[in-house]
Amino acid sequence: MYYYLVATLPFLDFAATQEVDIDGFTAFALSMLPEKEGALLLEAAEGGDSSHPFIREAAVFEAEFAAELARNRALKLGRDPGQYPEASRAWVSERARQLAGIEDPYEAEMGTMRLRWEFLEELESGHYFDLERLIVHLLKLQLLDRKLKLTEERGTARYAETYAHITQALKDADVGV
């Protein structure tokens, strides 16, 4: 089953520009997997707590990286970084420090996504035809989906929407804008 499933997966590249079909992949994989393994794939998709060591390792990395990034951003803003736990992996600390120094929000977000991609590539190592390979594929699809949604047009529209909402709230409160 895994040989067939994995053999049908397209190669994923962080530089990809074509849309991804997370729902299609998930539906196909769930139709082929036993119920228990399908449930684990869905757990990975939701990003919640899991008893599966592979999913847990991905969640630990995400939490550690987010905390280290927050530590470095706090330092940059002159705030106390002590409220955030330090990363146990030196390379995570170093990359978070580098990413916190990037001024352009888009470039910083691309850097964080690239780091996540690199982590998934490392996690995938040695997994060829198993559930773990499918989990990494799904997590990579989620990253690509997010990356492809970060466009200038969407960002500008979101900014305009947020700005309009804030100014309307101020007008409603009769603060004056």
GROMACS elastic network, one bead per residue, 0.5 to 0.9 nm:
[ bonds ]
;  ai    aj funct       b0    kb
    1     4     6  0.53676   500
    1     5     6  0.61908   500
    1     6     6  0.86353   500
    1    32     6  0.71710   500
    1    33     6  0.77595   500
    1   129     6  0.87761   500
    2     6     6  0.58363   500
    2     7     6  0.81266   500
    2    32     6  0.86891   500
    2    33     6  0.84477   500
    2   128     6  0.88394   500
    2   129     6  0.51598   500
    2   130     6  0.56943   500
    2   131     6  0.74934   500
    2   134     6  0.87714   500
    3     6     6  0.54640   500
    3     7     6  0.59212   500
    3     8     6  0.86917   500
    3   128     6  0.84638   500
    3   129     6  0.54459   500
    3   130     6  0.79890   500
    4     7     6  0.51265   500
    4     8     6  0.63963   500
    4   129     6  0.86198   500
    5     8     6  0.54574   500
    5     9     6  0.68391   500
    5    28     6  0.86413   500
    5    29     6  0.71347   500
    5    32     6  0.76361   500
    5   129     6  0.81182   500
    5   134     6  0.84313   500
    6     9     6  0.52715   500
    6    10     6  0.86768   500
    6   128     6  0.76715   500
    6   129     6  0.60765   500
    6   130     6  0.80189   500
    6   133     6  0.76570   500
    6   134     6  0.72392   500
    7    10     6  0.81890   500
    7   129     6  0.84673   500
    9    12     6  0.86575   500
    9    25     6  0.85402   500
    9   134     6  0.89450   500
    9   137     6  0.82762   500
   12    15     6  0.87079   500
   12    16     6  0.72913   500
   12   137     6  0.79168   500
   12   140     6  0.74805   500
   12   141     6  0.78401   500
   12   144     6  0.86540   500
   13    16     6  0.53310   500
   13   140     6  0.88160   500
   13   144     6  0.85177   500
   14    17     6  0.85932   500
   14   113     6  0.88907   500
   14   114     6  0.73413   500
   14   117     6  0.72494   500
   14   140     6  0.83644   500
   14   143     6  0.85025   500
   14   144     6  0.67599   500
   14   147     6  0.87493   500
   15   144     6  0.87579   500
   16    19     6  0.84225   500
   16   144     6  0.76233   500
   16   148     6  0.85456   500
   17   144     6  0.85646   500
   17   148     6  0.68223   500
   18   148     6  0.79712   500
   19   144     6  0.81661   500
   19   145     6  0.70277   500
   19   148     6  0.71081   500
   20    23     6  0.89893   500
   20    24     6  0.89271   500
   20   141     6  0.64918   500
   20   142     6  0.84685   500
   20   144     6  0.71410   500
   20   145     6  0.61163   500
   20   148     6  0.87471   500
   21    24     6  0.52594   500
   21    25     6  0.62656   500
   21    26     6  0.86182   500
   21   141     6  0.76861   500
   21   145     6  0.83105   500
   22    25     6  0.51927   500
   22    26     6  0.60527   500
   22    27     6  0.85159   500
   22   138     6  0.70959   500
   22   141     6  0.62133   500
   22   142     6  0.69964   500
   22   145     6  0.80413   500
   23    26     6  0.50717   500
   23    27     6  0.59749   500
   23    28     6  0.84408   500
   24    27     6  0.52204   500
   24    28     6  0.60820   500
   24    29     6  0.85109   500
   25    28     6  0.51805   500
   25    29     6  0.60231   500
   25    30     6  0.84549   500
   25   138     6  0.77062   500
   25   141     6  0.89548   500
   26    29     6  0.51462   500
   26    30     6  0.59484   500
   26    31     6  0.84698   500
   26    38     6  0.88882   500
   26    41     6  0.81404   500
   26    42     6  0.80765   500
   26    45     6  0.89587   500
   26   138     6  0.76596   500
   27    30     6  0.51688   500
   27    31     6  0.61441   500
   27    32     6  0.88154   500
   28    31     6  0.51912   500
   28    32     6  0.65792   500
   28    33     6  0.88500   500
   29    32     6  0.52369   500
   29    33     6  0.60418   500
   29    38     6  0.74572   500
   29    41     6  0.85934   500
   29   134     6  0.81049   500
   30    33     6  0.51920   500
   30    34     6  0.76835   500
   30    35     6  0.77217   500
   30    37     6  0.83932   500
   30    38     6  0.52620   500
   30    39     6  0.84018   500
   30    41     6  0.81246   500
   30    42     6  0.87749   500
   31    34     6  0.82552   500
   31    38     6  0.84256   500
   32    38     6  0.85111   500
   33    36     6  0.80367   500
   33    37     6  0.61129   500
   33    38     6  0.55547   500
   33   131     6  0.89278   500
   34    37     6  0.55391   500
   34    38     6  0.60971   500
   34    39     6  0.86950   500
   35    38     6  0.50090   500
   35    39     6  0.61588   500
   35    40     6  0.87583   500
   36    39     6  0.51637   500
   36    40     6  0.65159   500
   36    41     6  0.88951   500
   37    41     6  0.63176   500
   37    42     6  0.87099   500
   37   131     6  0.72134   500
   38    41     6  0.50405   500
   38    42     6  0.63210   500
   38    43     6  0.86539   500
   39    42     6  0.50797   500
   39    43     6  0.62087   500
   39    44     6  0.87256   500
   40    44     6  0.62769   500
   40    45     6  0.86574   500
   40    50     6  0.79638   500
   40    52     6  0.75058   500
   40    55     6  0.83670   500
   40   131     6  0.86570   500
   40   135     6  0.84666   500
   41    44     6  0.51306   500
   41    45     6  0.63343   500
   41    46     6  0.88379   500
   41    55     6  0.89792   500
   41   131     6  0.77951   500
   41   132     6  0.88109   500
   41   134     6  0.75843   500
   41   135     6  0.59381   500
   41   138     6  0.80950   500
   42    46     6  0.62835   500
   42    47     6  0.86439   500
   42   135     6  0.89127   500
   43    46     6  0.52063   500
   43    47     6  0.62311   500
   43    48     6  0.63164   500
   43    49     6  0.76775   500
   43    50     6  0.67656   500
   43    55     6  0.79671   500
   44    47     6  0.51169   500
   44    48     6  0.70814   500
   44    49     6  0.86874   500
   44    50     6  0.78889   500
   44    55     6  0.58940   500
   44    56     6  0.88573   500
   44    58     6  0.87778   500
   44    59     6  0.89316   500
   44   135     6  0.64701   500
   44   136     6  0.88405   500
   44   138     6  0.80150   500
   44   139     6  0.75294   500
   45    48     6  0.82653   500
   45   135     6  0.79352   500
   45   138     6  0.68739   500
   45   139     6  0.68147   500
   45   142     6  0.80840   500
   46    49     6  0.89544   500
   47    50     6  0.84615   500
   47    55     6  0.80075   500
   47    58     6  0.86652   500
   47    59     6  0.68938   500
   48    55     6  0.87336   500
   48    56     6  0.87192   500
   48    59     6  0.76273   500
   49    52     6  0.88807   500
   49    55     6  0.80349   500
   49    56     6  0.68200   500
   49    59     6  0.75584   500
   50    53     6  0.76634   500
   50    54     6  0.89049   500
   50    55     6  0.62998   500
   50    56     6  0.58273   500
   50    59     6  0.87391   500
   51    54     6  0.87655   500
   51    55     6  0.77205   500
   51    56     6  0.67805   500
   52    55     6  0.55051   500
   52    56     6  0.60767   500
   52    57     6  0.86369   500
   53    57     6  0.59906   500
   53    58     6  0.86843   500
   54    57     6  0.51318   500
   54    58     6  0.64907   500
   54    59     6  0.87825   500
   54   123     6  0.81725   500
   54   132     6  0.68697   500
   54   135     6  0.85699   500
   55    58     6  0.52007   500
   55    59     6  0.62874   500
   55    60     6  0.86781   500
   55   132     6  0.84440   500
   55   135     6  0.78960   500
   56    59     6  0.50065   500
   56    60     6  0.60694   500
   56    61     6  0.85747   500
   57    60     6  0.50814   500
   57    61     6  0.62078   500
   57    62     6  0.86583   500
   57   123     6  0.86826   500
   58    61     6  0.51630   500
   58    62     6  0.62592   500
   58    63     6  0.87475   500
   58   119     6  0.84062   500
   58   120     6  0.79138   500
   58   123     6  0.81592   500
   59    62     6  0.50639   500
   59    63     6  0.62012   500
   59    64     6  0.85197   500
   60    63     6  0.51880   500
   60    64     6  0.59960   500
   60    65     6  0.84263   500
   61    64     6  0.50939   500
   61    65     6  0.59172   500
   61    66     6  0.84061   500
   61    92     6  0.88168   500
   61   116     6  0.87385   500
   61   119     6  0.82647   500
   62    65     6  0.52224   500
   62    66     6  0.60330   500
   62    67     6  0.85516   500
   62   116     6  0.79965   500
   63    66     6  0.51775   500
   63    67     6  0.61252   500
   63    68     6  0.85534   500
   64    67     6  0.52312   500
   64    68     6  0.61240   500
   64    69     6  0.85483   500
   64    85     6  0.77269   500
   64    86     6  0.75932   500
   64    87     6  0.55235   500
   64    88     6  0.77861   500
   64    89     6  0.87335   500
   64    92     6  0.80316   500
   65    68     6  0.50947   500
   65    69     6  0.60254   500
   65    70     6  0.85022   500
   65    87     6  0.70222   500
   65    92     6  0.63390   500
   65    93     6  0.77505   500
   65    96     6  0.70329   500
   66    69     6  0.51169   500
   66    70     6  0.61406   500
   66    71     6  0.86091   500
   66    96     6  0.84878   500
   67    70     6  0.50110   500
   67    71     6  0.61217   500
   67    72     6  0.87004   500
   67    84     6  0.55516   500
   67    85     6  0.61964   500
   67    86     6  0.71829   500
   67    87     6  0.75109   500
   68    72     6  0.62721   500
   68    73     6  0.85891   500
   68    84     6  0.70656   500
   68    85     6  0.70628   500
   68    86     6  0.59755   500
   68    87     6  0.58935   500
   68    92     6  0.74885   500
   68    93     6  0.61096   500
   68    96     6  0.60872   500
   68    97     6  0.79790   500
   69    72     6  0.51942   500
   69    73     6  0.61514   500
   69    74     6  0.85375   500
   69    92     6  0.89452   500
   69    93     6  0.79177   500
   69    95     6  0.86750   500
   69    97     6  0.69440   500
   69    99     6  0.76308   500
   69   100     6  0.64285   500
   70    73     6  0.50514   500
   70    74     6  0.59911   500
   70    75     6  0.85513   500
   70    81     6  0.76585   500
   70    84     6  0.69507   500
   70    96     6  0.85639   500
   70   100     6  0.83591   500
   71    74     6  0.51573   500
   71    75     6  0.62836   500
   71    76     6  0.87099   500
   71    79     6  0.89661   500
   71    80     6  0.81017   500
   71    82     6  0.73788   500
   71    83     6  0.78458   500
   71    84     6  0.57111   500
   71    85     6  0.77804   500
   71    86     6  0.76625   500
   71    96     6  0.86837   500
   71    97     6  0.86944   500
   72    75     6  0.50571   500
   72    76     6  0.62048   500
   72    77     6  0.87056   500
   72    81     6  0.71429   500
   72    93     6  0.85975   500
   72    96     6  0.67991   500
   72    97     6  0.56364   500
   72    98     6  0.88695   500
   72    99     6  0.87422   500
   72   100     6  0.59433   500
   72   101     6  0.83950   500
   73    77     6  0.62697   500
   73    78     6  0.86530   500
   73    79     6  0.84927   500
   73    81     6  0.82239   500
   73    96     6  0.89226   500
   73    97     6  0.81969   500
   73   100     6  0.56052   500
   73   101     6  0.80969   500
   74    77     6  0.51068   500
   74    78     6  0.61722   500
   74    80     6  0.62825   500
   74    81     6  0.54000   500
   75    78     6  0.50306   500
   75    79     6  0.55870   500
   75    80     6  0.66428   500
   75    81     6  0.58751   500
   76    79     6  0.75461   500
   76   100     6  0.77071   500
   76   101     6  0.78657   500
   77    80     6  0.89172   500
   78    81     6  0.86538   500
   79    82     6  0.89793   500
   80    83     6  0.68608   500
   80    84     6  0.88848   500
   81    84     6  0.59128   500
   81    85     6  0.84707   500
   82    85     6  0.70364   500
   82    86     6  0.84135   500
   86    89     6  0.88208   500
   86    93     6  0.77156   500
   87    90     6  0.69839   500
   87    91     6  0.88763   500
   87    92     6  0.65723   500
   87    93     6  0.59654   500
   88    92     6  0.79869   500
   88    93     6  0.81657   500
   89    92     6  0.54342   500
   89    93     6  0.66799   500
   89    94     6  0.89873   500
   90    93     6  0.51308   500
   90    94     6  0.62726   500
   90    95     6  0.87084   500
   91    94     6  0.50572   500
   91    95     6  0.60919   500
   91    96     6  0.84388   500
   92    95     6  0.52535   500
   92    96     6  0.59972   500
   92    97     6  0.84828   500
   92   115     6  0.88421   500
   93    96     6  0.51877   500
   93    97     6  0.61401   500
   93    98     6  0.87114   500
   94    97     6  0.51152   500
   94    98     6  0.63296   500
   94    99     6  0.87058   500
   95    98     6  0.50269   500
   95    99     6  0.60856   500
   95   100     6  0.85051   500
   95   112     6  0.87342   500
   95   115     6  0.78864   500
   96    99     6  0.50362   500
   96   100     6  0.59663   500
   96   101     6  0.86074   500
   96   112     6  0.81566   500
   97   100     6  0.52285   500
   97   101     6  0.65266   500
   98   101     6  0.53253   500
   98   102     6  0.70286   500
   99   102     6  0.54328   500
   99   103     6  0.88772   500
   99   107     6  0.87794   500
   99   108     6  0.57559   500
   99   109     6  0.84190   500
   99   111     6  0.65040   500
   99   112     6  0.70086   500
  100   103     6  0.79198   500
  100   108     6  0.73182   500
  101   108     6  0.83145   500
  102   105     6  0.73657   500
  102   107     6  0.70605   500
  102   108     6  0.55520   500
  102   111     6  0.89358   500
  103   106     6  0.88811   500
  103   107     6  0.79326   500
  103   108     6  0.72264   500
  104   107     6  0.53447   500
  104   108     6  0.61344   500
  104   109     6  0.86627   500
  105   108     6  0.50032   500
  105   109     6  0.60898   500
  105   110     6  0.85798   500
  106   109     6  0.51260   500
  106   110     6  0.61795   500
  106   111     6  0.85752   500
  106   150     6  0.80083   500
  107   110     6  0.50092   500
  107   111     6  0.61123   500
  107   112     6  0.86731   500
  108   111     6  0.50217   500
  108   112     6  0.63001   500
  108   113     6  0.86792   500
  109   112     6  0.50812   500
  109   113     6  0.61822   500
  109   114     6  0.85324   500
  109   147     6  0.87565   500
  110   113     6  0.50716   500
  110   114     6  0.60560   500
  110   115     6  0.86125   500
  110   147     6  0.74033   500
  111   114     6  0.50204   500
  111   115     6  0.62079   500
  111   116     6  0.86541   500
  112   115     6  0.51111   500
  112   116     6  0.62962   500
  112   117     6  0.86351   500
  113   116     6  0.50253   500
  113   117     6  0.61196   500
  113   118     6  0.86214   500
  113   143     6  0.68299   500
  113   144     6  0.87428   500
  113   146     6  0.89387   500
  113   147     6  0.76223   500
  114   118     6  0.61635   500
  114   119     6  0.86072   500
  115   118     6  0.50553   500
  115   119     6  0.62320   500
  115   120     6  0.86817   500
  116   119     6  0.50513   500
  116   120     6  0.62599   500
  116   121     6  0.86640   500
  116   140     6  0.88104   500
  116   143     6  0.81581   500
  117   120     6  0.50773   500
  117   121     6  0.62101   500
  117   122     6  0.86825   500
  117   139     6  0.88039   500
  117   140     6  0.67695   500
  117   143     6  0.75321   500
  118   121     6  0.50061   500
  118   122     6  0.62718   500
  118   123     6  0.85903   500
  119   122     6  0.50833   500
  119   123     6  0.61140   500
  119   124     6  0.85510   500
  120   124     6  0.59518   500
  120   125     6  0.86426   500
  120   136     6  0.62374   500
  120   137     6  0.87939   500
  120   139     6  0.78284   500
  120   140     6  0.73590   500
  121   124     6  0.50865   500
  121   125     6  0.64627   500
  121   136     6  0.79810   500
  122   125     6  0.53390   500
  122   126     6  0.89627   500
  123   126     6  0.82396   500
  123   127     6  0.83281   500
  123   132     6  0.87599   500
  123   136     6  0.76934   500
  124   127     6  0.54800   500
  124   128     6  0.79302   500
  124   132     6  0.72133   500
  124   133     6  0.61339   500
  124   135     6  0.89564   500
  124   136     6  0.63177   500
  124   137     6  0.87782   500
  125   128     6  0.79900   500
  125   133     6  0.88729   500
  126   133     6  0.89859   500
  127   130     6  0.63575   500
  127   131     6  0.84261   500
  127   132     6  0.64202   500
  127   133     6  0.54946   500
  128   132     6  0.83377   500
  128   133     6  0.60076   500
  129   132     6  0.81983   500
  129   133     6  0.64455   500
  129   134     6  0.82766   500
  130   133     6  0.54688   500
  130   134     6  0.68505   500
  131   134     6  0.51020   500
  131   135     6  0.62331   500
  131   136     6  0.87623   500
  132   136     6  0.62519   500
  132   137     6  0.85516   500
  133   136     6  0.52476   500
  133   137     6  0.61942   500
  133   138     6  0.87090   500
  134   138     6  0.61850   500
  134   139     6  0.86517   500
  135   138     6  0.51548   500
  135   139     6  0.62487   500
  135   140     6  0.86103   500
  136   139     6  0.50429   500
  136   140     6  0.60424   500
  136   141     6  0.85003   500
  137   140     6  0.51184   500
  137   141     6  0.61618   500
  137   142     6  0.87082   500
  138   141     6  0.50163   500
  138   142     6  0.63090   500
  138   143     6  0.87611   500
  139   142     6  0.50652   500
  139   143     6  0.63492   500
  139   144     6  0.87316   500
  140   143     6  0.50162   500
  140   144     6  0.61506   500
  140   145     6  0.84833   500
  141   144     6  0.50893   500
  141   145     6  0.60176   500
  141   146     6  0.86193   500
  142   145     6  0.50741   500
  142   146     6  0.62930   500
  142   147     6  0.86037   500
  143   146     6  0.52167   500
  143   147     6  0.60972   500
  143   148     6  0.86062   500
  144   148     6  0.59957   500
  144   149     6  0.85196   500
  145   148     6  0.52646   500
  145   149     6  0.63191   500
  145   150     6  0.89810   500
  146   149     6  0.51805   500
  146   150     6  0.65975   500
  147   150     6  0.54229   500
  147   151     6  0.83470   500
  148   151     6  0.70168   500
  149   154     6  0.74112   500
  150   153     6  0.84810   500
  150   154     6  0.66922   500
  150   155     6  0.68669   500
  151   154     6  0.52933   500
  151   155     6  0.60726   500
  151   156     6  0.85207   500
  152   155     6  0.50017   500
  152   156     6  0.59623   500
  152   157     6  0.84550   500
  153   156     6  0.51957   500
  153   157     6  0.61249   500
  153   158     6  0.85311   500
  154   157     6  0.50699   500
  154   158     6  0.59982   500
  154   159     6  0.84746   500
  155   158     6  0.50782   500
  155   159     6  0.60615   500
  155   160     6  0.85702   500
  156   159     6  0.50640   500
  156   160     6  0.61466   500
  156   161     6  0.85540   500
  157   160     6  0.51143   500
  157   161     6  0.61027   500
  157   162     6  0.86039   500
  158   161     6  0.50381   500
  158   162     6  0.60974   500
  158   163     6  0.84543   500
  159   162     6  0.51724   500
  159   163     6  0.59780   500
  159   164     6  0.84692   500
  160   163     6  0.50816   500
  160   164     6  0.60165   500
  160   165     6  0.85103   500
  161   164     6  0.51991   500
  161   165     6  0.61744   500
  161   166     6  0.87171   500
  162   165     6  0.50620   500
  162   166     6  0.62132   500
  162   167     6  0.86306   500
  163   166     6  0.51908   500
  163   167     6  0.61123   500
  163   168     6  0.84349   500
  164   167     6  0.52098   500
  164   168     6  0.59376   500
  164   169     6  0.84852   500
  165   168     6  0.51765   500
  165   169     6  0.61834   500
  165   170     6  0.87112   500
  166   169     6  0.51004   500
  166   170     6  0.62748   500
  166   171     6  0.86860   500
  167   170     6  0.50156   500
  167   171     6  0.61620   500
  167   172     6  0.85469   500
  167   176     6  0.87335   500
  167   177     6  0.67460   500
  168   171     6  0.50152   500
  168   172     6  0.60552   500
  168   173     6  0.85103   500
  169   172     6  0.50297   500
  169   173     6  0.61571   500
  169   174     6  0.85507   500
  169   175     6  0.89214   500
  170   173     6  0.50267   500
  170   174     6  0.61426   500
  170   175     6  0.54185   500
  170   176     6  0.64060   500
  170   177     6  0.67744   500
  171   175     6  0.60747   500
  171   176     6  0.57897   500
  171   177     6  0.67427   500
  172   175     6  0.77657   500
  172   176     6  0.89038   500
  173   176     6  0.80849   500
  174   177     6  0.86290   500
